[in-house]
Amino acid sequence: MKDLHGKNAIITGASRGLGVHIARALAGRGVNVALAARSGDALEATRAVCERAGVRAISVACDVTSQLDRERLVAVAAQELGPLDILVNNAGIEVTAALEDFSLQQIEDVIRTNLNAPIALTQLVLPAMRARRSGVVVNIASMAGKAGVPYNSIYSATKHGLCGFTESMNMELDGSGVRMGVVCPGFVSEAGMWADHGGKAPLLLREVPPAKVASAVLKVVEGASEVLVNAGPVKPLLLLGVIAPALKTTVVKRMGLTRLMRDGAAELKAHAGVARDAARDREAAASRH
């Protein structure tokens, strides 16, 4: 899909982070966009930026973990913009923690948002795309979907699943005119979940600007099946993991990634403990009145 002018796209997680940059990039190529996120108010700024690029842009407040909301999103986008050409599954959540510190609800929330929702949305848009023999689904995964990350087991599991889903579906869709592709960012500066943590990436896995991720989305729309977005030499590291899997743990530790993620998990756990203590204090104070 080379000429994107006048095409129609859905972008989930479009109210903040990478979703904003992806929306801008598509709008800059003339793509009309249906912007989805839980907060309709937060979407308005993104919608205004896209409209200034001269395209049609609508905002649809929805929870991608709800099937009713997913169905409404696809229906509204098709009604307001026309036949859907592009779906960008960008919405995602990440919880950095040791496995035993996860609540069951947190595990379920990450899986429902990062893996179940993209699969279900893809299932909804495929029939019309197949009928027109045209369409692209772009899944925003992560480098954590190519190699395991300590203290990020649930997130990594969902992103591995998203990579596997994309590869399997591309085989299934062969000859249909419809394609799927995956974008795997590493550490992203300024926007996204890593920027929210405020940490510093290991030297070999330097941060990349969000515009580079948005550019990778365009590459998938134009024909690429997978784009790895990382500033460091990540492909040799991935190859080393295949050739000598026993070295993975040592390499990750030497890179400083294990310590980085462990420290992040400890910080989040401490913050959660402070929040729980504050909530208990409020409840105790309220009971005395």
C-alpha positions, -999 to 999 in steps of 0.1 A, spaced: 0 0 0 21 29 -13 -4 57 -20 -20 64 13 -39 95 5 -76 91 13 -71 58 31 -89 52 64 -73 40 96 -82 30 132 -55 38 158 -59 25 193 -42 41 223 -42 74 203 -46 98 232 -10 98 244 25 84 239 33 66 207 -3 67 195 -1 105 190 30 102 169 16 73 148 -16 93 142 4 124 131 25 103 108 -5 87 91 -24 120 88 7 135 73 4 110 45 -32 119 39 -48 91 59 -82 97 76 -80 85 112 -104 71 138 -86 77 171 -95 54 200 -87 55 237 -105 53 270 -106 91 275 -125 110 248 -114 143 261 -77 134 259 -82 124 222 -93 158 212 -58 173 210 -47 144 188 -77 149 166 -71 186 162 -35 180 151 -46 154 125 -73 177 111 -47 204 107 -29 180 83 -61 183 61 -76 148 68 -108 137 85 -103 127 121 -128 114 146 -123 104 182 -140 74 197 -139 69 235 -137 31 240 -121 4 262 -104 -20 239 -109 -48 264 -146 -46 259 -161 -65 229 -191 -41 228 -167 -11 226 -146 -28 200 -176 -35 178 -188 1 183 -153 15 173 -152 -5 141 -188 4 132 -184 41 139 -151 43 120 -166 27 89 -197 48 91 -179 81 96 -148 76 74 -157 48 50 -142 13 43 -113 6 67 -79 2 51 -56 2 81 -58 -10 117 -30 0 141 -32 -20 173 -12 3 196 -30 3 229 -10 -15 256 -1 -16 293 30 -27 311 36 -36 347 72 -41 358 73 -65 387 84 -99 399 58 -125 390 49 -132 427 41 -95 432 14 -94 404 -22 -96 414 -43 -119 392 -63 -89 381 -31 -72 369 -21 -103 349 -55 -105 333 -56 -67 325 -22 -69 307 -32 -100 287 -66 -86 278 -52 -52 266 -20 -63 249 -30 -95 233 -67 -103 234 -78 -69 222 -56 -68 191 -67 -103 181 -104 -94 186 -101 -61 167 -83 -78 138 -111 -104 137 -136 -76 134 -120 -58 105 -108 -88 85 -141 -97 67 -145 -64 50 -108 -62 41 -109 -97 27 -140 -88 6 -122 -58 -9 -89 -78 -11 -71 -49 5 -60 -39 40 -32 -38 65 -31 -46 102 -1 -32 121 6 -46 156 28 -26 179 47 -52 199 81 -46 215 117 -59 216 103 -77 246 84 -98 221 116 -109 205 136 -117 236 125 -122 272 129 -94 297 134 -100 334 107 -85 357 86 -80 327 73 -115 322 36 -109 315 43 -80 292 69 -100 274 46 -130 271 19 -108 255 43 -92 230 58 -126 221 22 -137 215 15 -106 193 46 -114 172 35 -150 168 -1 -140 160 12 -116 133 35 -142 117 8 -169 117 -18 -146 102 5 -134 75 7 -170 63 -30 -175 66 -37 -143 46 -13 -151 18 -29 -143 -15 -59 -125 1 -47 -90 -6 -46 -84 32 -14 -82 52 -3 -80 88 30 -66 101 46 -60 135 67 -31 149 90 -39 178 103 -8 195 130 -10 222 134 18 246 116 49 233 124 84 246 98 112 251 67 90 246 54 56 256 57 34 286 95 35 289 95 74 290 69 72 317 93 53 339 120 80 334 149 55 334 180 54 313 184 26 287 215 4 287 243 15 264 238 -12 239 201 -6 237 200 31 234 167 50 233 151 59 200 128 89 193 90 82 189 92 95 154 113 65 145 85 42 157 59 61 137 82 58 106 83 20 112 45 19 112 45 35 78 71 10 66 47 -19 76 18 -1 59 39 1 28 49 -36 28 73 -46 55 63 -76 77 85 -67 107 104 -37 117 127 -37 148 132 -2 162 163 0 182 194 23 181 219 -4 192 231 -36 174 200 -57 184 200 -82 155 234 -97 164 222 -100 200 190 -118 189 210 -141 167 233 -149 196 203 -159 216 193 -183 189 228 -198 185 237 -199 222 205 -197 242 223 -207 274 241 -173 272 210 -152 272 208 -147 310 245 -138 312 243 -114 282 212 -96 296 228 -93 330 261 -79 315 241 -53 295 227 -40 328 191 -48 318 184 -72 347 195 -46 373 176 -19 355 143 -38 354 148 -51 390 153 -16 403 122 -4 384 101 -33 398 113 -24 434 105 13 429 69 5 416 64 -19 445 75 7 470 51 33 455 23 7 456 30 1 493 29 39 500 -4 42 482 -19 13 501 -7 28 535 -22 61 525 -55 45 516 -56 26 549 -49 59 568 -78 76 550 -102 48 558 -91 48 594 -96 86 597 -130 83 580 -141 56 605 -133 79 634 -157 106 623 
